[in-house]
Amino acid sequence: MRTLVSLLILFSFTVLLPTQTLAAKKSYVVYLGAHSPNTREEVAVNSHHEILGSILKSKEKARDAIFYSYTKEINGFAANMDENEANELSKHPSVVSVFPNKALKLHTTHTWEFLGLQKFYSGEIPDSSLWKKARFGEDVIIGTLDTGVWPESQSFREDDMGPIPSRWKGVCDNGIDKTFNCNKKLIGARYFNKGFKEAGDTSANITDTPRDTEGHGSHTLSTAAGAFVPGASYYGYANGTAKGGSSRARVATYKICWPSDVGGCMDADILAAFDAAIHDGVDVISMSVGGPPLDYYQDSIAIGSFHAVKKGIIVACSGGNDGPLLGTVSNVAPWIFTVGASTLDRYYPSYLVYNGKFVKGMTFSKGLPRPRPYPMINSVNAKAKNATEHAANLCMVNSLDPEKVKGKIVVCLRGKIERMLKGFVVQKAGGAGMIIANDEHYADDIEGDAHFIPAINIGYSDGLELYSYLNSSKSSKGYILCGRTKFGKRPSPTIAPFSSLGPNVINQEILKPDITAPGVNVLAAFSEVANPSDLDYDTRRTPFVFLSGTSMSCPHIGGIVGLLKTLNPSWSPAMIKSAIMTTATTLDNTMEPIKDAFNETATPFSYGAGHVKTKALVDPGLVYDITPKDYLNFLCSLGYNKTMMGIFSGEFSCPSKTIKAEDLNYPSISIASLNGTVTVTRTLKNVGPPSKYNATVFAPKGVSVTVEPAELEFEEFGKEQQFQVTMEANEAEPVKGFTFGSLKWSDGIHHVRSPLVVYI
């Protein structure tokens, strides 16, 4: 019978397959380049209908197929069509590119003290602080492309905010949610989900509103520009005043990401949001979203951000959470400010006490109710009758026997399922507490969670000792002491183990990431319909939460960018980016080189130019500037043809003699292959007082480096000076692979540092 059913299913599928294949419609993004000056919206929309109608043989069909027309700053549309129609459309003379509507993914009190904006303990903000100098980012407009916002959060209250800047052209589109309101702080809100709906993801509950139901968008927006909120904590941990980098900035949310199991941020929606944000008048875009690295002409974030940069808007993006593998960093276009993640000096030690030992771990849950030893059991020995040992070892759902677990501390191996789900499994089985022991893969990278029960995460080596004790003792007992908030962890910062690493796999001449910032256990605002575990049966709610990821480090940079934009409104995006990169530090709080997650010396592939440091940003001395035309010449150097170039600028023609990719005036220098001698050119602009700068080179191992001239004199503000760096493999010190160094220009007061990366 089973065979017959299988054959019937196979026959039905085989019969239907040709029809389904022929009729299959997918959503595509069609890019037409830039609009002609003063193009009216109705003219642009009509041209989109005509272009697609020429393929579908009907403007009416085209009108039905198109679900987005990009009519403001970006020229193009998103539409449903089959593969053959998409291929035909790509040949149309007005079409620059056609690409599928792909799904991208989302990449969270004390961080600003750690970055030097206010004094620790006293909370005093000195007059020299970038916060005071830049008036806390007053009236700069910061937009995020994310999961929306929880508008009622205290982080977005309008206390003491003046009138909304007259340059703002945005709206507060609350969709069907009439309880969603903007104010003088949260001045704009839009949502974009047509691309998501057309992609056919039926796993999500989509509501037409910019309200954040996941928490990610509220967290990132409040990190970048949230108001000061006293008494913020995560279940009592990190109690203090939550605050954003540009706390006096105005904010706008562009909801592009929706609940989904496969990634809920679609290309079509991303481009629509960029088009709107540029038109609305944001000054800064912070975007904690990304996917696998793509060629720039196929990358919706690269395309949208280029249009933003052309309008003077700086775009900061998360670098991704696929570390610690090399070559995983995303959002790598040179006009994007790409951010990696690092740790803070704040930590939350808790302790497992057993057999006379105090084992340090981490938790955000409460301790056991009574200070007495509790019986402990290896989860394998608490296996349910129908469960496998593998499932029980990992404390998977329905894997534990309540009779064996009741009243005990259960030891579970980390991995396979969410850590907080393990706690729910133990709680459901009647356990009193839980210990999550790392396996070899996680080593000593321990995490804190707000578990349903008293719980602690311990490292791999400590876990081995614990398992040995459990196996050798007939009466194993232990106790979990609840965690505390402490400061001054040394060394700090270190590179977060999840932070995606370079090299840039699209073109190695551009070092990525650009910078690193705090991205581990960041406290910020949350959605009050979301829960801290992301589990359906978790009924807990909290206005603030700890989150980790490059999603959390990115808005730190977005907030700092807002401060610099307030302080220097005429600076280009490249100048602001350069100031942050060239003043960064590569040393931790022990004055030793920053370490990675494996306690090895980190490299520029981990942190780019270094860890952000705010003290010198008020007066960086010199900057590297880049114009939109420079970026276009850079794309020419990559061999982009006229069609590819049209994605970024419809009228641009590559010069007969193209520049070298490594000659883009970038604040870092990266040589993809050192064969013989390579010379690169850079130009510095003085943004400080007249001064004379001298070059100091820390040559990469195996490389001889000369700088010509080695001294630059700037006689006035705005003066530019050019120099060349020549690198040659040192035969006396042969090296194979990547090697790292730095170049620093200094007048004794200002220190302008650039990383050097060379592949031999």
C-alpha positions in Angstrom: 0.0 0.0 0.0 2.8 2.4 0.9 4.5 1.7 -2.4 1.3 2.5 -4.3 0.8 5.8 -2.5 4.4 6.7 -3.2 3.9 5.9 -6.9 0.7 7.9 -7.0 2.5 10.9 -5.5 5.4 10.6 -7.8 3.0 10.3 -10.8 1.1 13.4 -9.8 4.3 15.4 -9.3 5.6 14.2 -12.7 2.4 15.1 -14.5 2.2 18.6 -12.9 5.9 19.5 -13.1 6.1 20.8 -16.7 3.0 23.0 -16.2 4.4 24.3 -12.9 7.8 25.0 -14.3 6.4 26.9 -17.3 4.1 28.9 -15.1 6.4 29.6 -12.2 6.6 33.2 -11.4 9.3 34.7 -9.1 9.9 38.2 -7.9 12.8 40.1 -9.5 14.4 43.5 -9.0 14.9 45.5 -12.2 17.4 48.3 -12.0 17.4 51.1 -14.5 20.2 53.4 -13.1 19.6 56.9 -12.0 16.6 59.2 -12.7 17.0 62.1 -15.1 16.9 65.4 -13.2 13.3 66.5 -12.2 11.6 63.4 -13.4 8.0 63.4 -12.2 6.8 60.3 -10.3 4.0 59.5 -12.7 6.4 59.7 -15.7 8.8 57.3 -14.0 5.9 54.8 -13.1 4.6 55.0 -16.7 8.0 54.3 -18.1 8.3 51.2 -15.9 5.0 49.9 -17.2 6.1 50.5 -20.8 9.4 48.7 -20.3 7.9 45.6 -18.7 4.8 45.8 -21.0 7.1 45.4 -24.0 8.1 42.0 -22.7 4.7 40.9 -21.3 2.9 42.3 -24.5 0.6 44.4 -22.3 0.9 47.4 -20.1 -2.1 46.1 -18.1 -0.1 42.9 -17.3 2.9 45.0 -16.5 0.8 47.1 -14.1 -0.4 43.9 -12.3 3.1 42.4 -12.2 4.9 45.4 -10.7 4.7 45.7 -6.9 7.3 48.4 -6.4 8.2 51.4 -8.6 11.4 53.1 -7.3 10.7 56.7 -8.3 12.6 59.0 -5.9 16.4 58.5 -5.9 16.7 55.0 -7.4 15.2 54.2 -10.8 13.8 50.8 -11.2 11.0 48.4 -10.2 10.3 45.0 -8.6 7.9 42.7 -10.4 6.7 39.1 -10.7 7.8 37.3 -13.9 9.0 33.9 -15.0 12.7 33.2 -15.8 12.3 33.6 -19.5 10.6 36.9 -19.2 13.4 38.1 -16.8 16.0 37.0 -19.3 14.3 38.9 -22.1 13.9 42.0 -20.0 17.6 42.0 -19.1 18.2 42.6 -22.9 16.0 45.7 -23.0 18.2 48.8 -23.8 16.9 50.7 -20.8 17.6 47.9 -18.3 20.9 47.9 -16.5 20.4 44.7 -14.5 17.8 42.1 -13.4 18.3 40.0 -10.3 16.2 37.8 -8.1 14.5 39.2 -5.1 16.8 37.5 -2.5 16.4 37.2 1.2 19.0 38.7 3.5 19.3 38.2 7.3 19.6 40.4 10.4 23.1 40.3 11.7 22.8 44.3 20.9 24.5 51.1 29.3 28.1 50.8 29.8 29.4 50.8 26.2 29.7 54.6 25.9 31.7 54.8 29.1 33.9 52.1 27.7 34.4 54.1 24.5 35.4 57.2 26.5 32.4 59.5 26.2 31.8 59.7 29.9 33.7 58.9 33.1 33.2 55.6 34.7 31.6 55.4 38.2 30.8 59.2 38.5 29.0 59.3 35.1 30.4 62.8 34.6 30.6 63.9 30.9 33.7 66.1 30.7 33.7 69.2 28.5 36.3 67.5 26.2 33.9 64.6 25.5 32.7 64.2 21.9 29.2 64.1 23.3 29.4 67.7 24.6 31.4 69.0 21.7 28.8 67.6 19.2 25.8 68.5 21.4 24.9 64.8 21.7 24.1 64.7 17.9 21.5 67.4 18.2 19.1 67.4 15.2 21.1 65.0 13.0 18.6 62.5 11.5 19.5 58.8 11.9 17.5 56.1 10.1 17.7 52.4 10.5 16.6 49.7 8.0 15.6 46.9 10.3 12.5 45.3 12.0 10.8 48.5 12.9 10.5 50.2 16.3 8.5 50.0 19.5 7.5 53.6 19.6 6.4 53.6 23.3 9.9 52.8 24.5 11.3 55.3 26.9 14.3 55.5 24.5 12.2 57.3 22.0 10.4 59.9 24.2 10.5 63.5 22.9 11.4 65.2 26.2 12.9 68.7 25.6 13.1 68.1 21.8 12.6 71.2 19.7 10.6 71.5 16.4 11.3 68.8 13.8 14.0 70.1 11.3 12.4 71.7 8.3 14.5 69.7 5.9 12.7 66.5 6.9 10.4 65.3 4.2 9.4 61.9 5.7 6.1 60.6 7.0 4.8 58.5 9.9 3.0 55.7 8.1 1.5 53.5 10.8 -0.4 51.3 8.4 -3.2 49.4 10.2 -1.8 50.2 13.7 -3.5 53.4 14.7 -1.8 53.1 18.2 1.6 53.7 16.5 2.5 57.3 16.9 5.6 59.4 16.0 6.8 62.4 18.0 9.6 65.0 17.9 12.2 62.2 18.6 10.8 59.5 16.4 10.0 61.6 13.4 9.5 59.1 10.7 8.3 55.5 10.2 7.7 53.4 7.1 7.3 49.7 6.3 8.2 47.7 3.2 6.9 44.2 2.8 5.7 43.8 -0.8 8.9 42.0 -1.8 8.6 39.7 1.2 5.0 38.9 0.4 5.8 38.2 -3.3 8.6 35.9 -2.3 5.9 33.6 -1.0 7.1 33.0 2.6 4.0 31.6 4.3 5.7 30.9 7.6 5.3 34.5 8.9 2.5 36.6 10.2 2.8 39.8 8.3 1.1 43.0 9.6 1.2 46.2 7.7 2.8 48.3 10.4 6.3 49.7 11.2 5.8 48.4 14.8 8.7 46.1 15.9 7.5 42.7 17.0 10.9 41.1 17.2 13.0 43.6 19.2 16.0 43.8 16.8 15.1 47.1 15.3 14.2 48.8 18.6 17.5 47.6 20.0 19.6 49.0 17.1 17.8 52.3 16.8 18.1 53.0 20.6 21.8 52.0 20.5 22.4 54.6 17.8 20.3 57.4 19.1 18.2 56.5 22.1 17.4 59.0 24.8 19.0 58.7 28.3 16.8 56.2 30.3 17.7 55.8 34.0 17.1 52.5 35.7 17.5 50.3 32.7 18.6 46.7 33.3 18.1 43.2 32.1 16.5 41.3 35.0 18.7 43.4 37.3 21.9 42.9 35.4 23.8 46.0 34.1 21.6 48.4 36.0 22.2 51.9 34.9 21.2 54.6 32.4 20.6 53.3 28.9 21.6 55.8 26.2 22.3 56.0 22.5 25.4 57.4 20.8 23.6 60.5 19.5 21.0 60.8 22.2 19.7 64.2 20.9 19.4 63.0 17.3 16.0 62.6 15.5 15.3 59.0 14.4 13.4 57.3 11.7 12.6 53.6 11.1 12.3 51.8 7.8 10.9 48.3 8.5 12.3 45.9 5.9 12.7 42.7 7.9 9.8 40.3 8.8 9.6 37.2 10.9 10.8 34.2 8.8 12.7 31.0 9.2 14.8 31.6 6.1 15.7 35.3 6.3 13.1 38.0 6.1 14.8 41.0 4.6 14.2 41.0 0.8 16.2 42.9 -1.8 13.1 44.5 -3.3 12.1 45.9 0.1 15.6 47.1 0.9 15.9 49.1 -2.3 12.5 50.6 -1.7 13.6 51.6 1.8 16.8 53.2 0.6 14.8 55.1 -2.0 12.5 56.5 0.7 15.2 57.2 3.3 17.3 59.2 0.8 14.2 61.2 -0.3 13.1 61.8 3.3 16.4 63.5 4.3 18.2 61.2 6.7 21.8 62.1 7.5 22.9 58.7 8.6 21.8 55.1 7.8 22.6 52.3 10.2 21.8 48.9 8.7 22.3 45.6 10.6 21.4 43.3 7.7 23.4 41.3 5.2 24.0 38.2 3.2 26.8 36.4 1.5 29.3 38.8 -0.2 28.2 39.5 -3.8 29.6 41.5 -6.7 28.5 45.1 -6.1 26.3 45.3 -9.1 24.2 42.3 -7.8 24.1 43.6 -4.2 21.0 45.6 -3.2 22.7 47.0 -0.1 25.8 48.1 -2.2 23.5 49.7 -4.8 21.2 51.4 -2.3 24.1 52.7 -0.2 25.9 54.1 -3.2 22.9 56.2 -4.0 22.8 57.4 -0.4 26.5 58.3 -0.3 26.1 60.3 -3.6 23.6 62.4 -1.6 26.1 62.8 1.3 24.5 60.2 3.6 26.9 57.9 5.4 25.9 54.2 5.6 27.1 52.0 8.4 26.5 48.2 8.0 27.2 45.2 10.1 29.9 42.9 8.8 28.2 39.6 9.7 28.2 36.9 12.3 29.9 34.1 10.4 33.2 34.2 12.3 35.7 33.0 13.1 36.1 31.8 9.5 38.3 33.9 7.2 36.7 35.6 4.2 33.2 35.7 5.7 32.8 39.5 6.1 29.8 41.0 4.1 28.7 44.4 3.1 32.2 45.0 1.6 31.6 47.9 -0.9 34.2 50.6 -0.2 31.5 53.3 0.2 30.0 51.2 3.1 31.3 51.6 6.6 31.6 48.0 7.6 31.6 47.1 11.3 33.0 44.1 13.2 32.1 43.2 16.8 34.2 43.2 20.0 33.7 42.7 23.7 33.3 45.2 26.6 35.1 45.3 29.9 31.8 44.6 31.6 31.2 41.0 32.6 28.8 38.9 34.7 30.6 36.2 36.7 28.5 33.6 38.3 29.8 30.4 40.0 29.1 26.7 40.1 30.1 25.3 43.5 30.8 21.6 43.8 33.3 19.3 45.5 35.2 22.2 47.0 35.6 24.0 43.6 34.4 27.4 42.5 34.0 27.3 38.7 33.4 30.6 37.0 30.7 30.8 34.4 28.0 33.2 33.2 24.3 33.6 33.5 21.5 36.2 33.5 19.1 34.0 35.5 18.5 33.9 39.2 20.4 31.7 41.5 19.0 28.7 43.3 16.4 29.7 46.0 18.2 28.1 49.0 22.0 28.1 49.7 22.4 24.4 50.0 23.8 21.7 47.8 21.5 20.2 45.2 21.9 16.7 43.6 23.4 16.9 40.1 22.9 14.5 37.3 24.4 14.0 33.8 21.5 14.5 31.4 22.5 11.2 29.7 21.7 9.4 32.9 18.3 11.2 33.0 17.4 9.9 29.5 13.7 9.4 28.8 12.7 5.9 27.8 12.1 6.6 24.1 14.9 9.2 23.7 18.4 8.6 22.3 21.5 9.2 24.4 22.5 11.9 21.9 19.2 13.8 22.4 19.5 13.5 26.2 23.1 14.6 26.2 22.0 17.9 24.5 18.8 18.2 26.6 16.6 18.2 23.5 12.8 18.3 23.7 11.2 15.3 25.4 14.6 13.7 26.0 14.5 13.8 29.8 12.8 11.5 32.4 10.9 13.7 35.0 11.3 11.0 37.7 15.1 11.1 37.3 15.3 14.9 37.0 13.0 16.2 39.6 14.7 18.6 42.1 18.1 18.1 40.6 20.6 20.2 38.7 20.9 18.8 35.2 24.2 19.0 33.3 23.6 19.4 29.5 26.1 19.6 26.7 25.9 22.8 24.6 24.9 22.7 21.0 22.2 21.6 18.5 19.3 23.6 20.0 19.0 27.0 21.6 20.5 27.4 25.1 17.3 28.7 26.6 15.3 25.9 25.1 17.4 23.5 27.0 16.5 25.3 30.2 12.8 25.0 29.3 13.2 21.3 28.7 14.9 20.9 32.1 12.2 23.0 33.8 9.4 21.1 32.2 10.9 17.8 33.5 11.0 19.2 37.0 14.7 20.1 37.3 15.8 22.6 39.9 18.6 24.0 37.8 20.9 23.5 34.8 24.5 23.6 33.8 25.4 24.0 30.2 28.9 22.6 29.5 30.6 23.7 26.4 31.9 21.2 23.9 35.3 21.5 22.2 33.8 23.6 19.4 32.7 26.4 21.8 35.9 26.0 23.9 35.8 28.7 26.7 33.4 31.0 24.9 30.6 31.2 27.5 27.3 33.0 27.1 24.8 34.6 29.6 21.1 33.9 29.2 18.0 34.8 31.1 17.0 31.1 31.6 13.7 29.9 32.8 15.4 28.3 35.8 18.7 28.9 37.7 21.4 28.0 35.2 25.0 28.6 34.3 27.2 28.2 31.2 30.7 26.9 31.8 33.7 26.4 29.5 35.0 23.2 27.8 37.9 22.4 30.2 35.7 23.1 33.3 33.0 20.9 31.7 35.4 18.0 31.3 36.3 18.1 35.0 32.6 18.3 35.9 31.7 15.3 33.8 34.6 13.4 35.3 33.3 14.2 38.8 29.8 13.1 37.9 31.1 9.8 36.5 33.2 9.1 39.6 30.9 10.2 42.4 27.8 8.3 43.6 26.3 11.3 45.2 27.1 14.4 43.1 26.0 17.7 44.6 26.5 21.3 43.6 25.1 24.9 43.9 24.7 27.7 41.4 25.5 31.2 42.7 23.7 34.0 40.7 25.8 36.3 38.7 26.8 39.9 39.4 27.7 42.8 37.2 31.4 43.7 37.3 33.6 46.1 35.3 37.3 46.3 34.4 37.7 42.9 32.7 41.2 42.6 31.4 42.1 42.2 28.6 39.3 44.2 26.9 38.3 44.6 24.2 38.7 41.2 22.4 37.3 40.2 19.1 33.9 38.5 19.4 34.2 34.9 18.2 31.2 35.3 15.9 32.4 38.5 14.2 33.0 37.8 10.4 36.5 38.2 9.2 38.4 39.4 6.1 39.8 39.2 3.6 37.3 40.9 1.3 36.4 38.1 -1.1 35.0 40.5 -3.7 38.2 42.5 -4.1 41.1 42.2 -1.7 42.3 45.7 -2.5 39.7 47.0 0.0 40.3 45.9 3.6 37.1 44.8 5.4 35.9 45.1 8.1 36.7 48.8 8.5 36.4 49.1 12.3 35.2 47.2 15.3 32.9 48.4 18.1 31.1 46.8 21.1 28.8 44.0 20.0 28.6 41.5 23.0 25.9 41.7 25.6 24.8 45.2 24.6 21.9 46.5 26.7 19.3 48.5 24.7 15.5 48.9 24.1 13.4 45.9 23.1 9.9 45.3 21.7 7.4 44.6 24.5 5.6 41.9 22.5 8.8 40.0 22.0 10.4 37.7 24.6 14.0 37.3 25.5 14.3 33.7 24.3 12.4 33.9 21.0 10.5 30.8 22.1 6.8 30.8 21.4 5.9 29.7 25.0 8.0 32.3 26.7 5.6 34.7 28.3 8.2 37.0 29.8 8.5 40.6 28.6 11.2 43.2 29.2 11.7 46.8 28.0 15.5 46.3 27.7 17.5 43.3 26.7 21.1 42.1 26.1 21.8 41.1 22.5 25.0 40.2 20.8 26.2 40.5 17.2 27.6 42.8 14.6 24.0 44.0 14.5 24.8 45.6 17.9 28.2 47.0 17.0 27.0 48.7 13.8 24.7 51.2 15.5 27.5 52.2 17.9 29.3 53.5 14.8 26.0 54.9 13.5 25.7 56.9 16.7 29.3 58.1 16.6 28.9 59.1 12.9 25.9 61.2 14.0 28.0 63.1 16.5 30.7 63.8 13.8 28.0 64.9 11.4 26.7 67.4 13.9 30.2 68.6 14.7 31.2 68.8 11.0 28.1 69.1 8.8 30.1 69.8 5.6 32.2 66.7 5.8 31.7 64.0 3.2 30.8 60.4 4.3 34.4 59.4 3.4 35.9 62.1 5.6 33.8 61.0 8.6 34.7 57.4 8.0 38.4 58.3 7.7 38.4 60.2 11.0 36.9 57.2 12.8 39.3 54.7 11.2 42.6 56.6 11.5 42.0 57.4 15.2 41.1 53.8 16.1 43.2 51.8 18.5 44.8 48.3 18.1 45.6 48.0 21.8 43.4 46.7 24.7 43.1 48.0 28.2 46.4 46.3 29.2 48.2 48.3 26.4 48.8 45.0 24.6 47.7 44.2 21.0 44.0 43.3 20.9 43.4 39.5 21.0 40.9 37.4 19.1 38.6 34.8 20.6 41.4 32.2 20.8 43.7 34.5 22.7 45.9 35.1 19.6 46.9 38.5 18.4 44.1 39.8 16.2 44.8 41.2 12.7 43.2 43.8 10.5 41.0 41.0 9.2 39.3 41.0 12.6 39.2 44.7 13.4 40.1 46.6 10.2 41.7 49.9 11.3 41.1 49.0 15.0 38.6 49.4 17.8 36.8 52.7 17.7 38.1 55.4 20.1 36.2 58.6 20.6 38.8 60.8 22.3 40.7 62.0 19.2 37.6 62.3 17.0 37.0 66.0 18.0 40.3 66.8 16.2 41.6 64.0 14.0 44.1 66.2 12.2 44.1 64.7 8.7 41.5 62.7 6.7 41.4 60.7 3.4 38.5 62.0 1.3 36.8 60.1 -1.5 34.2 61.5 -4.0 31.4 59.6 -5.7 33.4 60.0 -8.9 36.4 58.3 -7.2 34.2 55.3 -6.4 33.1 55.1 -10.0 36.7 55.2 -11.2 37.4 52.4 -8.7 34.6 50.3 -10.2 36.1 50.9 -13.6 39.4 49.5 -12.3 37.5 46.2 -11.5 36.6 45.9 -15.2 33.0 46.9 -14.9 31.4 47.3 -18.3 29.0 50.1 -19.4 26.0 48.0 -18.2 27.4 47.4 -14.8 28.5 51.0 -14.4 25.0 52.1 -15.3 23.8 50.6 -12.0 25.7 53.2 -10.1 25.6 56.2 -12.5 23.8 56.2 -15.8 25.9 58.8 -17.6 29.4 57.8 -16.4 32.1 56.7 -18.8 35.2 55.0 -17.6 38.4 57.0 -18.4 40.7 55.6 -21.1 43.4 55.1 -18.4 41.8 53.6 -15.4 43.3 53.8 -11.9 44.5 50.8 -10.0 42.0 49.5 -7.5 44.5 49.8 -4.7 44.8 53.6 -5.5 41.3 54.4 -4.2 42.0 57.0 -1.5 41.0 54.6 1.2 42.1 55.0 4.9 43.7 51.5 4.8 46.1 50.0 2.2 45.7 46.4 1.0 47.8 44.7 -1.7 46.1 41.7 -3.2 49.3 40.2 -4.6 52.8 41.6 -4.1 54.7 40.6 -7.3 57.9 42.6 -7.6 57.3 46.2 -6.5 53.9 47.8 -5.9 53.3 51.6 -5.5 50.1 53.1 -4.2 49.1 56.7 -4.0 47.1 58.5 -1.3 46.0 62.0 -0.6 45.5 63.6 2.8 43.4 66.6 3.7 44.2 68.8 6.6 41.2 69.4 8.9 43.2 70.8 11.8 45.6 73.7 12.3 48.7 74.2 10.1 51.2 71.6 10.9 54.0 69.3 9.7 53.5 65.6 9.7 56.1 62.8 9.5 55.6 59.2 8.4 56.4 56.2 10.6 56.2 52.7 9.0 55.7 49.4 10.9 56.5 47.2 7.9 54.7 44.0 7.4 57.0 41.0 7.9 58.8 40.1 4.7 58.0 43.5 3.1 60.2 46.6 2.5 58.2 49.8 2.7 59.2 53.3 1.7 57.0 56.5 1.8 57.7 59.4 -0.5 57.7 62.1 0.7 58.1 61.1 4.3 57.2 64.6 5.5 54.1 66.5 4.7 53.5 70.2 5.5 50.0 71.6 5.7 50.1 75.4 5.7 46.4 75.9 6.0 43.0 74.2 6.8 41.7 72.2 3.8 45.1 71.9 2.2 45.7 68.5 0.4 49.0 66.7 0.0 49.8 63.5 -1.9 52.2 60.8 -1.1 53.2 57.3 -2.4 53.9 54.1 -0.6 56.1 51.6 -2.3 56.3 48.0 -1.2 58.6 45.2 -2.2 59.0 41.7 -1.0 62.1 41.4 1.2 64.1 38.4 -0.1 66.1 38.3 3.1 62.9 37.6 5.1 60.7 35.4 2.8 57.1 35.2 3.8 54.1 33.4 2.1 50.6 34.5 2.7 49.1 37.6 4.4 51.3 39.9 6.4 50.3 43.0 8.3 51.8 46.4 9.3 50.8 50.0 9.6 51.6 53.6 8.4 51.2 56.5 10.8 51.4 60.2 10.1 52.0 62.4 13.2 52.8 66.0 14.1 53.3 65.0 17.7 49.7 65.8 18.6 47.6 64.1 16.0 48.2 60.4 15.0 46.7 59.3 11.7 47.2 55.6 11.4 46.4 53.3 8.5 46.7 49.5 8.5 48.8 47.8 5.8 47.8 44.4 4.5 50.0 42.6 1.9 49.6 39.1 0.3 52.9 37.6 -0.8 
